[in-house]
Amino acid sequence: MESPIPAAAQPVPTPVQAHPPVKQGAVIGGWICFILGMGTMYLSLWLFFLYGPLLLVAFILSIVAMSQRRIAGGLILLLLSLVVPPITWLSLTASRGSAAVESAGKAIEQEVQRIEERQRAELQRLEQSQQSQSPSTTPQAAPDA
């Protein structure tokens, strides 16, 4: 006859979790890097040494997030970090470049007008000095023999 094992000697069953807790640090960090990178890009395209690494870290953290079973958040961040920065860079370059060309064109037009005004003034001064130096009578051509 078997004797039952005393209750104190039986192992206590531990609750089994269906899913361990999901880590969200990579997603949050990725979004922070992405937002900071895009903001830095918007401030100045010349700050590429700042926004480049931030966007690269956002890309890497999106992969880390997917490996930590945050598939949706990681995939969205991955796609955004691949698509949005190049489009933003191209649009900012085009808009700021055209504004720079327009302002340079206006500056060139103003400079051309200033040069033309100086040339007119100099021409008038030369004409006046020639009139004051020339005799009142016009020279007549000598008849050929």
Secondary structure, DSSP 4 states (H G I P E B T S, - for coil): -PPPPPTTTSPPPPPPPSSPPPP-HHHHHHHHHHHHHHHHHHH-TT-HHHHHHHHHHHHHHHHHHHHTT-HHHHHHHHHHHHHHHHHHHHHHHHHHHHHHHHHHHHHHHHHHHHHHHHHHHHHHHHHHHHHHHS-SSPPPPPPP-
